[in-house]
């Protein structure tokens, strides 16, 4: 494959295709679309407004449609599936790998699902049922049942002849799995070793009995960590009884890692990682309104704290001007800590066992930064307002708020994880409520004590 074949869309093909559509040269656009990889076509479709998507989708060759559907995000894919007829859907999905088909099956109409199952041979139906028996975000849901297994008592030269007769191997095959006649998993043999060892040796003599074996119920996140830690290309999925069920390859894990990264980023803003950039206005507004409504509650909580110090603000109006300074610095400091904690939880580095040491560390960091920031803010306050009393009060409020932000930033993600709530989704809102209320109460409370 040439470099041109794998050139990413960002290098100009997307712009060139848009130009072709604008100029009405649909034949050129058709050739460009079908020369792309299915993942590039999916990215292209997601980057176009709905009207343009329909035009480009009509250009996609039927034999590519199934692979493109697999690559699309759920919201965009659902729109295309809804518009496709039953026969077109069956034709598009018939040639898909079992694990890819399992991902799509829940989104297909019942009639299409039945037709697909009837068109499959018994072996493929059994393989599909095996994958569907496990949750989508588990090792069983990720695995591909298309594996190559050999017996331990077979000479290597026999295995090599078998592979040549077979003609091709499943994508991502770097090892052959070794199982007995009852499909009990024994270990694996790297292909590189098969090619370099004495052909007269038995497979069992080259067997890696320490090769990872993954329980089908293992969470996808834990599987991705295993692949990352051990630099795996593939791994066997083995039932609790020891039976070889399938394999997971690194391309599946890349998808998991990407989805987790998108989830972390989008959840911080209350958005779904499957959010369609060009989704219709009303559905997009409705989804975001829930998050905005939640933030209204935290905003009014801060307003309630301020309202209790109306008399203080009337007499020392400058305190009102300093409220955003305290709020902003507390929010930023807390966000730094929350981000660190969420990442640590995701990587398995942070748990309740080491939380106390981390809490003390973050409070120390917050205290040190708090003192430095407090001095700087106090100096600026003296220059702007000429009152050292106000400078001292905001300095104390800043220090208290940064200490609180550090403590809350550690405790909130841990508490949410204990309650089985996604920390990435809820930590930001709760953090903002705490830092705003603590900062406002400290600044205005000190002002009421010493300035009124």
Order of alpha helices (4+ residues) and beta strands (2+ residues): alpha-alpha-alpha-alpha-alpha-alpha-alpha-alpha-alpha-alpha-alpha-beta-alpha-beta-beta-alpha-beta-alpha-beta-beta-alpha-alpha-alpha-alpha-alpha-alpha-alpha
